[in-house]
């Protein structure tokens, strides 16, 4: 009994320690973003700011400084690009995943493998020809161009998660619906999708994080506030305002907010989405 | 354990194929068409085009004078010391970060699976680093490792571990390790969640049985948990290795390949050859060499994975 108690105490200590290690770097960024500049460059460092300095945030919301207006438009671009990429990828993948999970056809395995193989291609291998194509269609420095290339990155992922999840939906459910006169597509929408909700949420979350995080394509294919996304803006800040960590931190906090909120809200679906992924293959 | 999913894959056996699969084939084609267009419509041409470019000497995007050099670019790359140094650094990054993430991820998964009060709080916290965008993560750790006002220097000197501020990103080796720390902080949670999914699928009866056999906890871990986790661990291993081998974003954000090329990994090397040195032929050849290495690694892993699955039976 005492042994168990000691173990439990140790476990809780380990949990607290882990939480601290994970949180401290993130909190450091949050605190730096509201510390006055003099605190940030003081030696020894001031961990608790003298007073709260919100000017970096207000600059970004009003778009008054140069950095602020760049960031504001980058944020809007990122929201549009990520949301469109997720929506398009999800719709396309739901149909494709149904085919992989439920239909028998020649080359099924081969096709699935080809989708997965695109994951092994380094983005850098595709940059130059993609640049030429996008410029040919006048899609350089446009959100549409970025959405297109991001979809090609995200769809293999969502296809994989959803196919595996659809496989776990019992066939009997679908058969029953079809006996009742549902078409295949009807059964997909009325039976499979509602049952596969955890998988769908997991796929939405993964694809949003992937699209929000995408950097290399955005770095090369965007050049102005027209389409520049948040990661590109942040990397420019970090390069240009090397002495102003507070500004970089404020941008970082805002850039991290949407994915962090989504990840926390959908957190319980991460594991269930992966369980299905892990059982297969 | 892993079998049910597999048997589902071949419903009704192969015998029924001819008549039934025709209708299904057509339907599958139409259902998959959008995905095929959206992915391969965008990827195939660049894949082929890059292969072609790698056989020519191309010195600007719109160049018209592009002599055919055959495997010349590949020969040049393979005899370039800079390429091999970048390969060496990439392997160092890949092995170190993957091993650390796997070991720490396993421990973290165990912790997330343990009976702890407020477990959901821990799970919520653990999700955060993974959700932080890579470029933000890079900027954050660049700030922490800063030579003049960085948090690491601050805390180490306040605690009396060092008297002088150090340039953590100033030497090639230290910078590479700093990048690895940043990568491990961000990626371990994802690895942990993946392994947690594997842990969750291990039925409780097995542990009960181990308990009845009076197996010690260490023994139970090594002879029950770990073998049953082999499939999950293998998948994580493949995914993480491929990803680490392609690493670019975090390097760009933290060090831009410096100092003295100390963090220049192979993808970064390909990027600078193509874009800074304006030598697209070389950049394309390097890209293809990366693809070849990744394919080889994946093939080795997949073979090992298949063998380990056999050993489970």
Interface residues (C-beta under 8 A of the other chain):
Chain A: X8 X11 X12 X14 X15 X18 X19 X22 X23 X25 X26 X28 X29 X32 X40 X41 X42 X43 X44 X45 X88 X89 X91 X92 X93 X95 X96 X98 X99 X100 X103 X104 X105 X106 X108 X111 X114 X115 X118 X119 X120 X121 X122 X123 X124 X125 X126 X127 X128 X129 X130 X131 X132 X133 X148 X149 X151 X152 X155 X156 X159 X164 X167 X168 X171 X184 X209 X212 X213 X215 X216 X219 X220 X230 X231 X232 X234 X235 X237 X238 X245 X248 X249 X251 X252 X255 X256 X259 X260 X262 X263 X264 X267 X270 X271 X272 X274 X275 X277 X278 X279 X280 X281
Chain B: X2 X4 X5 X6 X8 X11 X12 X17 X20 X21 X24 X25 X27 X28 X29 X31 X32 X34 X35 X36 X38 X39 X40 X41 X42 X43 X45 X46 X47 X49 X50 X53 X61 X108 X111 X114 X115 X116 X117 X121 X122 X123 X124 X125 X126 X127 X128 X129 X130 X131 X132 X133 X134 X135 X136 X138 X139 X140 X141 X142 X143 X144 X146 X148 X149 X151 X154 X155 X157 X158 X165 X185 X189 X193 X194 X196 X197 X198 X200 X201 X231 X232 X235 X242 X246 X248 X249 X252 X253 X267 X270 X271 X274 X275 X280 X283 X284 X287 X288 X290 X291 X294 X295 X298
